[in-house]
Amino acid sequence: TQTTLPLAFVVNARPTDRAADRALVINESTATAAVASGTLVANFSRTDADNDGATYTLLNNAGGRFTISGAGVLTVANGTLLDREVAVSHVIRVRVTDAGGLTYDEDFTITVNNVNEAPTTPTLSSQPIVMANENSALAGQVVANLAATDPDGTAPTFVITSDPRGWFTISGSQLRIAAGQSFDLEALKAAGLTVGDSDGDGRQEVVYSAVVKATDG
């Protein structure tokens, strides 16, 4: 007597592909605005013939910059490490493991967007303006040499934002006396400005404030 028994084989299909639901792009952090931990980068899905369960992990998290949940949600782990001036992109390796323990790995590149960062506050080296004769023409005389840096690597330019009497002008990285200016101490005192020997060097000085900012355009 022969008996025929049906045999059933369950074959677990390996995941064969992985995809993100959007372009892998993230803004860089700046000195004033760091990218927050937990910021969404993308949601991952996979291709699997038997469509069984899947768990996601990162085999390469780009030096601790990114993390992924078991469900495939890729987020920022440490936004302070996202600096386009250091690296314009980072590579991660994503692994998906199906319910039967089979895996599929794939590398993805995440681009870091540049964020325009403000230049530093200008610094200056000033020099006293010595007038051989009161009321002498001072147009073009250098008042201060200006310096600033820009985290983006561009060369800052300088702009006067406050100069109530219009005494100054910018020439490159120098603050200079504007055209047509000459100073009369009596006239300055009459205009309400303080004139005196503030530094004790035997010469009279006028205290006057102007504001200069650095800009990257």
Disulfide bonds with the S-S distance in Angstrom:
none
